[in-house]
Amino acid sequence: MIVTITSQKGGVGKTTTAVSLAHGIARSGYRTILADLDSQAHAAISLGLDPEPGIFNHLVVGTHAAECLVETDRPNFQLLPGNSRTKSAQTFCQIENLGAGSLASTLKGIADLADALIVDTAASGLFQEAAIAAADLLIIPVRLEALGLDGVAATIRVAQKLNERCQIIILPTAMDKRVKEHTLNLNLLHDAHPGLIAEPIPQRISVAEACAEGRTIWEHPTNGAADAYQALVDRVISTALLADESYSISDAEAAKINEYEMWGPQGRPGGA
């Protein structure tokens, strides 16, 4: 199973969600890999780990993925780090004409090393498109400010072009029930995307504290967001992991994905 955490917006809690979900699934007894496809190395930092080796070693150097995994010292939980060389890896793939479809197949291979592969991505780029194309489940974190909502629609549009088979969960983050705008925008999300909205993650300083200390929310003694993240873990396990509806990407699908990457959401000039 591949779960991709992504959004066309930055600063919505992608990495916190990816780390929390990955550790939560691992705590439930499933072998879990967290792959960080961003160059900022935030996943490794959040776990208190060295971001080496990384996805660069696998894609560019040719090191087997299993040899690039970092043990997190947490049962069932390994990390494939992103680091400062991740951008170079993405550039290398572009030069070598490795499109999103080909890279999605690579992610499928990494997923075979575990029960669950959780993928954290940047807000745009080739690696994000590959992670969306490979996903069995797409989780879109969203902050409940008005300017944040359009990121949901933009991400769904990309997903519909790249991977019409994947399930989608929209995850409101940093919600403050005292803020009227948050409640109003949560209701708007429910109206626009019925059945896709997960239990909101409340705004808690303990979430940031855990990250700064290199710990997950499950390791923070008083984390008020843990219950909401546990609800997300349970939903992912029941709807995606136990269903295990993962699929292989055919050559035709890879070609379609690569064409989207070339021409973008407007399609080929002069064509449909």
ZATI-298651 format. One record per residue (C-alpha): residue number from 1; residue in three letters; x, y, z. Coordinates in steps of 0.25 Angstrom, whole numbers. Layout:
# residues N
PT    n  res     xx     yy     zz
PT  NUM  Ala      X      Y      Z
...
# end
This chain:
# residues 272
PT    n  res     xx     yy     zz
PT    1  Met      0      0      0
PT    2  Ile      5     14     -4
PT    3  Val      0     26      4
PT    4  Thr      4     40     -2
PT    5  Ile      3     52      7
PT    6  Thr      3     64     -2
PT    7  Ser     -3     78     -5
PT    8  Gln     -1     89    -15
PT    9  Lys      0     98     -3
PT   10  Gly     12     98      6
PT   11  Gly     12    100     21
PT   12  Val     -1     91     23
PT   13  Gly      6     80     32
PT   14  Lys     10     70     21
PT   15  Thr     22     65     28
PT   16  Thr     16     65     42
PT   17  Thr      4     57     36
PT   18  Ala     14     47     29
PT   19  Val     23     45     41
PT   20  Ser     11     43     50
PT   21  Leu      3     34     41
PT   22  Ala     16     25     38
PT   23  His     19     23     53
PT   24  Gly      4     21     56
PT   25  Ile      3     10     46
PT   26  Ala     16      4     50
PT   27  Arg     11      4     65
PT   28  Ser      0     -4     60
PT   29  Gly      9    -15     55
PT   30  Tyr     11    -13     41
PT   31  Arg     25    -11     34
PT   32  Thr     25      3     30
PT   33  Ile     34     12     21
PT   34  Leu     34     27     21
PT   35  Ala     40     32      8
PT   36  Asp     43     47      8
PT   37  Leu     43     53     -6
PT   38  Asp     46     67     -1
PT   39  Ser     60     73     -1
PT   40  Gln     58     80     13
PT   41  Ala     60     67     21
PT   42  His     49     70     30
PT   43  Ala     45     56     32
PT   44  Ala     59     52     37
PT   45  Ile     59     65     46
PT   46  Ser     45     61     52
PT   47  Leu     50     47     55
PT   48  Gly     64     52     61
PT   49  Leu     71     45     50
PT   50  Asp     83     47     40
PT   51  Pro     77     49     26
PT   52  Glu     87     40     20
PT   53  Pro     87     32     11
PT   54  Gly     75     36      3
PT   55  Ile     66     35     -9
PT   56  Phe     78     41    -17
PT   57  Asn     86     29    -14
PT   58  His     75     20    -19
PT   59  Leu     71     28    -32
PT   60  Val     85     33    -36
PT   61  Val     96     24    -30
PT   62  Gly     88     12    -32
PT   63  Thr     88      7    -18
PT   64  His     77     -3    -15
PT   65  Ala     66      3     -8
PT   66  Ala     67     -6      4
PT   67  Glu     82     -1      6
PT   68  Cys     77     13      7
PT   69  Leu     67     11     18
PT   70  Val     70     17     32
PT   71  Glu     66     10     44
PT   72  Thr     58     19     53
PT   73  Asp     60     11     66
PT   74  Arg     44     10     66
PT   75  Pro     39     -4     63
PT   76  Asn     34     -7     49
PT   77  Phe     38      7     45
PT   78  Gln     49     11     34
PT   79  Leu     52     24     27
PT   80  Leu     56     27     13
PT   81  Pro     61     41     15
PT   82  Gly     61     53      7
PT   83  Asn     73     63      8
PT   84  Ser     80     74      0
PT   85  Arg     83     65    -11
PT   86  Thr     68     61    -14
PT   87  Lys     67     73    -24
PT   88  Ser     79     68    -31
PT   89  Ala     72     54    -32
PT   90  Gln     60     60    -38
PT   91  Thr     68     68    -48
PT   92  Phe     76     55    -52
PT   93  Cys     62     48    -54
PT   94  Gln     58     59    -63
PT   95  Ile     71     59    -71
PT   96  Glu     70     44    -73
PT   97  Asn     55     45    -77
PT   98  Leu     50     37    -65
PT   99  Gly     36     43    -65
PT  100  Ala     26     42    -53
PT  101  Gly     20     29    -59
PT  102  Ser     34     22    -58
PT  103  Leu     37     28    -44
PT  104  Ala     23     23    -39
PT  105  Ser     27      9    -43
PT  106  Thr     40     11    -35
PT  107  Leu     32     15    -23
PT  108  Lys     24      2    -25
PT  109  Gly     36     -5    -24
PT  110  Ile     40      1    -11
PT  111  Ala     26     -1     -5
PT  112  Asp     29    -16     -7
PT  113  Leu     39    -16      4
PT  114  Ala     28    -13     14
PT  115  Asp     13    -14     17
PT  116  Ala     12      1     16
PT  117  Leu     20     12      9
PT  118  Ile     16     26     13
PT  119  Val     21     37      4
PT  120  Asp     24     52      8
PT  121  Thr     26     61     -4
PT  122  Ala     29     76     -8
PT  123  Ala     17     84    -12
PT  124  Ser     20     83    -27
PT  125  Gly     30     76    -37
PT  126  Leu     33     63    -43
PT  127  Phe     34     55    -30
PT  128  Gln     21     60    -25
PT  129  Glu     14     56    -38
PT  130  Ala     21     42    -37
PT  131  Ala     16     40    -23
PT  132  Ile      2     44    -27
PT  133  Ala      2     34    -39
PT  134  Ala      7     23    -30
PT  135  Ala     -3     25    -18
PT  136  Asp    -13     16    -14
PT  137  Leu    -18     26     -4
PT  138  Leu    -16     41     -5
PT  139  Ile    -16     50      8
PT  140  Ile    -18     65      5
PT  141  Pro    -15     73     18
PT  142  Val    -21     87     18
PT  143  Arg    -21     98     27
PT  144  Leu    -35    104     30
PT  145  Glu    -32    118     25
PT  146  Ala    -39    123     13
PT  147  Leu    -26    124      5
PT  148  Gly    -23    110      8
PT  149  Leu    -36    103      2
PT  150  Asp    -32    105    -12
PT  151  Gly    -20     96    -10
PT  152  Val    -30     85     -8
PT  153  Ala    -37     87    -21
PT  154  Ala    -24     88    -29
PT  155  Thr    -18     76    -23
PT  156  Ile    -30     68    -26
PT  157  Arg    -30     73    -41
PT  158  Val    -15     68    -42
PT  159  Ala    -19     54    -35
PT  160  Gln    -31     52    -45
PT  161  Lys    -21     54    -57
PT  162  Leu    -10     45    -51
PT  163  Asn    -17     34    -44
PT  164  Glu    -32     33    -44
PT  165  Arg    -32     20    -36
PT  166  Cys    -26     26    -23
PT  167  Gln    -35     28    -11
PT  168  Ile    -35     42     -5
PT  169  Ile    -35     47      9
PT  170  Ile    -35     62     12
PT  171  Leu    -29     65     26
PT  172  Pro    -32     79     32
PT  173  Thr    -20     83     41
PT  174  Ala    -17     93     52
PT  175  Met    -32     95     55
PT  176  Asp    -36    104     66
PT  177  Lys    -51    103     69
PT  178  Arg    -51    117     75
PT  179  Val    -48    123     61
PT  180  Lys    -61    124     54
PT  181  Glu    -54    124     40
PT  182  His    -49    110     43
PT  183  Thr    -62    105     46
PT  184  Leu    -69    111     34
PT  185  Asn    -58    106     25
PT  186  Leu    -59     92     31
PT  187  Asn    -73     92     27
PT  188  Leu    -70     97     13
PT  189  Leu    -61     85     11
PT  190  His    -71     76     16
PT  191  Asp    -81     81      6
PT  192  Ala    -71     81     -5
PT  193  His    -65     68     -3
PT  194  Pro    -75     59      5
PT  195  Gly    -69     47     11
PT  196  Leu    -55     51      9
PT  197  Ile    -52     59     21
PT  198  Ala    -44     53     33
PT  199  Glu    -46     57     47
PT  200  Pro    -38     71     48
PT  201  Ile    -25     71     55
PT  202  Pro    -26     82     66
PT  203  Gln    -16     93     67
PT  204  Arg     -6     89     79
PT  205  Ile      7     95     82
PT  206  Ser     11     80     86
PT  207  Val     11     76     72
PT  208  Ala     22     87     69
PT  209  Glu     30     83     82
PT  210  Ala     30     68     78
PT  211  Cys     36     72     64
PT  212  Ala     46     81     70
PT  213  Glu     51     70     80
PT  214  Gly     52     59     69
PT  215  Arg     40     52     74
PT  216  Thr     27     48     68
PT  217  Ile     13     51     75
PT  218  Trp     13     37     80
PT  219  Glu     25     40     88
PT  220  His     21     53     94
PT  221  Pro     15     52    108
PT  222  Thr      4     62    106
PT  223  Asn      0     63     92
PT  224  Gly    -14     67     90
PT  225  Ala    -14     64     75
PT  226  Ala    -11     49     77
PT  227  Asp    -25     45     77
PT  228  Ala    -28     51     64
PT  229  Tyr    -16     45     58
PT  230  Gln    -20     32     63
PT  231  Ala    -34     33     56
PT  232  Leu    -26     36     43
PT  233  Val    -17     24     46
PT  234  Asp    -30     15     48
PT  235  Arg    -36     20     36
PT  236  Val    -24     18     27
PT  237  Ile    -23      4     32
PT  238  Ser    -37      0     30
PT  239  Thr    -40      7     17
PT  240  Ala    -26      4     10
PT  241  Leu    -17     -5     17
PT  242  Leu    -27    -16     20
PT  243  Ala    -33    -14      6
PT  244  Asp    -20    -15      0
PT  245  Glu    -25    -11    -14
PT  246  Ser    -11     -7    -19
PT  247  Tyr     -8     -8    -34
PT  248  Ser      3     -9    -44
PT  249  Ile      5      3    -54
PT  250  Ser      4     -2    -68
PT  251  Asp     12      3    -79
PT  252  Ala      0     10    -85
PT  253  Glu     -3     17    -71
PT  254  Ala     12     21    -70
PT  255  Ala     11     28    -84
PT  256  Lys     -2     35    -80
PT  257  Ile      5     40    -67
PT  258  Asn     17     44    -74
PT  259  Glu      9     52    -85
PT  260  Tyr      2     59    -74
PT  261  Glu     15     63    -68
PT  262  Met     20     69    -81
PT  263  Trp      7     77    -85
PT  264  Gly      1     79    -71
PT  265  Pro    -14     80    -67
PT  266  Gln    -18     87    -80
PT  267  Gly    -14     75    -89
PT  268  Arg     -6     74   -102
PT  269  Pro     -6     87   -110
PT  270  Gly    -17     86   -121
PT  271  Gly    -22     73   -115
PT  272  Ala    -31     68   -104
# end
